[in-house]
Amino acid sequence: GLDVVEMIIRFETSNRWPDDPMAIMRIKTAFYIQLHTAFQNEFGDMSSSSAHDHIDVLFAGFCFRMRILYDREMAHRESLAKASAAAIMQQQQRGHYADDDGVVLAMEKAKIPARAFRRDLIARPKHHSLIRSFSLKHPTYGPACRIAKRWAAAHLFSSRAACSLEWMEAAAAAPEDEIGSQLGPKTIGPRASLQPLQRFPDEAIELIVAAVYVNSGSASLQSPASSLSGFIRFLDLLGTHPWKDEPLIVDVNDEMSLKDKSRAAAKFVERRGKGGDSGGAAMYIITKDDPESKMWTSESPSSELLRRITTYARASSNHLRKRCLFKYTAAAAGGENMHGDG
């Protein structure tokens, strides 16, 4: 299928918007229907399809998914999450839940809609704007990111690779026990949906590649001068960073003070626990806007998937270095022979 290009539509602030969340959703749906009608009437070379929460526009081989962002909607969703949490606590007092684990699970589910809304409509556009400005400062950063994402897709670590038609057909044709051995227990069953339950988010890849650039600059380690150098150093950082024991701090615009970094690191230690092997994201990436690594890697990759990713990263780095050294040696030997023949 086509990769979806996400777009956010923002309107000027108006008091005409209602406060009821259901009314807001219906107004947004009406906007999507009107946009669909306008595209059909005004632009004959575009195809569009509207849904209750977005509109897809197909043009020149691309799929643009447009969503409307209402500024006060985030506050409404957070208030709904708080109301749901209060209702869950009342049900606990009435003995509705057998143990505390059921309460924790219900509370986490209540937070999912507000968290997903903040990630997709607020945090992701801000992240992409930050990454775009960063790529303008470092010309080799963008190509290095594309190679890193292609590497993740080639090893079936990214969501787009996991959803590819070829992989789905191969998995559907393979025996169930073989699929389970590759993807982990209870990932899929017979005729089950093969949507990826775990993945290596693109935003995490972009931040790790950015760390290669922002953590360089010393006399012994300059910023990568080529996309290949940036990619190899991405693999080195990904494969050798002690993810279990240390967070990766990525200060893209040099905005975090020492106090901010110390506070975030202390929070990491608190969440990991005294044993250092529990709590928090397996891949813990700290940024100015996400000091507790809740936005991009809180759900994935898991500890098991992260171990596979780091193993592949080390192997890929070693392979690339050997290939580059072999080509350099061969080229040098060829130059010497040509010089001797002359």
Secondary structure, 3 states (H helix, E strand, C coil): CCCEEEEEEECCCCCCCCCCHHHHHHHHHHHHHHHHHHHHHHCCCCEEEECCCCEEEEECCEEEEEEEECCCHHHHHHHHHHHHHHHHHHHHHCCCCCCHHHHHHHHHHHHHHHHHHHHHHHHHHHHHHHHHHHHHHCCCHHHHHHHHHHHHHHCCCCHHHHCCHHHHHHHHHCCHHHHHHHHCCCCCCCCCCCCCCCCCCHHHHHHHHHHHHHCCCCCCCCCCCCHHHHHHHHHHHHHHCCCCCCCEECCCCCCCCHHHHHHHHHHHHHHHCCCCCCCCCCCCEECCCCCCCCCCCCCCCCHHHHHHHHHHHHHHHHHHHHHHHHHHHHHHHHHHHHHHHC
